């Protein structure tokens, strides 16, 4: 599937985006481990989250939905109720599915094998396997357990104190889930705070998670109770509409009901630093998650330097922030973002290649990008490289490029933002 993008006169209107991908994954997982039913509203029925559901179903969890409105009922089996899968678990393209499930499988007294597509099999898993092995799980995989497929013999786990070598919410979450099964108190120290959806949702399901500075503590043996979860709109999806409205002249767009978790709102902070016209209103909470409406109007952007502790708060938004940098006046520097090299694609290289083909001046560094903004962009044929965030970022760039831009191989966008083009087109004023 290919997209053809032409510049509109403006983008105007008020829209909602699909449910948050990270929170949807966790709602299905914790609902499966809970006693009783969990009712989830606005669940993201994207390919990644559906992979999580399929893996859990293979271990005996039953689901109703998700329906077209995102309603999902999870019939929990309790912490000890999962059963050995009869076949290999397939995480498809979802790193979240694989890494978080490893934390659960490590504590289950059975044998399992988990794999994924070619892209996921290239992504690093040793960062999860190593601490889980220290807790007592037996895990085998390619290159000494660094890459999937991974075979897991779970069982009795012992709590550990562990310092993450790389800031990673997925690794932290895997260890928190394993900590539920372990004897004693598991302590996980982060180099910098990462997205905290797992901690918030564990508390919503009735578990106690204690924070001491950058260290999280969870006591093993705690049970979870099914509950109601309302998933906010995904700020990582809203980011593409926000940048589009900021760079397309005459635009005025409001995205309703977006999650503004303080570990995820770096996109708002950086766009404001660039001079974007952003207004936050209707603040509230859905469960333990803060939400708001975000209004953004076109404005003249200037280049900034993005790096350090803010990177984990906007790691998924860097592809579209690179587009904003290409259209801003002056230089934008993105650093400390080497993690982007091991996503669905090497996002530093793929984003730079797309922007260069459009006419932008971009230099790839070992851990980031240097973008000299302000050069006019010209439509061309671009590749997604099978990466949903690259595809959407290139579509945003196409909105301000002269002529027609074609983005090829865009089916991957259903991983995180089904209906992206439909929503984008609903905002066009031609």
Secondary structure, 3 states (H helix, E strand, C coil): CCEEEECCCEEEEEEECCECHHHHHHHHHHHHHCEEEEEEECCCCCHHHHHHHHHHHCCCCEEEECCCCCCEEEEEECCCCCCCCCCCEECCCCHHHHHHHHHHHCCCCCEEEEECCCCHHHCCCHHHHHHHHHHCCEEEEHHHHCEEEEEEECCCEECCEEECCCCCHHHHHHHHHHHHHEECEEEEECCCCCCCHHHHHHHHCCCCEEEECCEEEEECCCCCECCEEECCECHHHHHHHHHHHHHCCCCEEEEEEEECCCCCCHHHHHHHHCCCEEEEEEEEEECCEEEEEEEEECCCCECCEECHHHHHHCHHHHHHHHHHHHHCECEEEECCCHHHHHCCCCHHHHHHHHHHHHCCEEEEECCEEEEECCCCCECCEEECCCCHHHHHHHHHHHCCCECEEEEECCHHHHHCCCCHHHHHHHCEEC
